[in-house]
Amino acid sequence: MNDTNPDEKNHSGAFGEEPWPRQPLEELLASLPELPLGNLGEFLEGASRWVDRALPRYIPRGEPAEYLYDLAWDYPTRGGKRFRPALLLLCCALAGGDSRRALPSALALELFQNFALVHDDIEDNSWVRRGKMALHRQHGIPLALNAGDLLFSLVHEALLDNAGLLGAGPALRVMREFSLVFRMTFEGQAMDIGWIVGNHLPDREGFEAMIRRKTGWYSGRGPCQLGALIGGASPEMQGVLGDFGEALGIGFQLRDDLLNLTEDSAKAAPEGMGGGYGKERGGDIAEGKRTLIVLEMMERLPPDQGHRLREILIRPGAENTPGEIEWVIGKAAETGALDAVRARCRELGEKAAQHLERLPAGPHRDLLAGLTRYLVEERAA
């Protein structure tokens, strides 16, 4: 008697077989158009199209669709800027490599980003992501959590492609770098969540340590160093690009924190160099986030107002009224906290630009400079 479920035939092959029907990697890479280098917007769109074309190779379509695979596909198809895979591809080319050889790693980074968003929304009790209800709000925490876990497992499926594409040694070095990105991100997330759980307000040194781990790595240093590694860069160039990426990643997060209080486009997803902010206005306040804006406010507010801010931050988000959220936003502007964080963004943009000056001139460096200005200083979503 054969008890095999026909729905499982695409997911239970023998060792060495493809885990599900998918386009051969060589065929996929050969089908990709050249990435345009003359314009930042066109480059980001081109890199995003590469991601779109490659996603079916790395996220299955199958059963159980309703409870797993449809959920895993949800966030990746909601839009987003996809600047992390674009950074990786761009740094590979800057180092003299073929960006196509970096595609599996770029997809691994995008899969990790979407895994992190699913888990982050659960941990932060968020309502909105990329203009729609967060995944756990639609399907419940258990199914959303499981779909996020699947996305993390698919990161490793993507990285397996590097063994044949790059060779066993380089593939292992890429995997080690990814493992460091994962660990640093989880350390930063633990600090971020732990401060809320423990009703702790960090000092500036503690905040810098958190944001360097949580965002400086997976939104900057990681993509840049990975791209440089795959492109064959020297250790010195990898280090310079990593330092550039860290400044960019931290500046990106600080800019994101500003937008959370100043933009009101929760129903429009971010996309390329446009779209909306895609999250609820003031959500960071409702979630009790310890941002640089909060630290700047605490240094400026009189004691009674500082106490009120603390009470709002430690209170469960559902208990804060819209009026209290607006009070915090108003005080952030009134005290100059927003302007101080904007100034810090400019400083980080200048720091990133100084690192770029140490790299070979050309269109790839120009695109990195333009991406820095956009992500850290100019973007409104």
Secondary structure by P-SEA (a helix, b strand, c coil): ccccccccccccccccccccccccaaaaaaaccccccccaaaaaaaaaaaaaaacccccccccccccccccccccccccccaaaaaaaaaaaaaaccccccaaaaaaaaaaaaaaaaaaaaaaaccccccccccccccccaaaaaaaaaaaaaaaaaaaaaaaaaccaaaaaaaaaaaaaaaaaaaaaaaaaaaaaaacccccaaaaaaaaaccccccccaaaaaaaaaaacccaaaaaaaaaaaaaaaaaaaaaaaaaaaccccccbbbcccccccccccccccccccccaaaaaaaacccaaaaaaaaaaaacccccccaaaaaaaaaaaaaaaaaaaaaaaaaaaaaaaaaaaaaccccaaaaaaaaaaaaacccccc
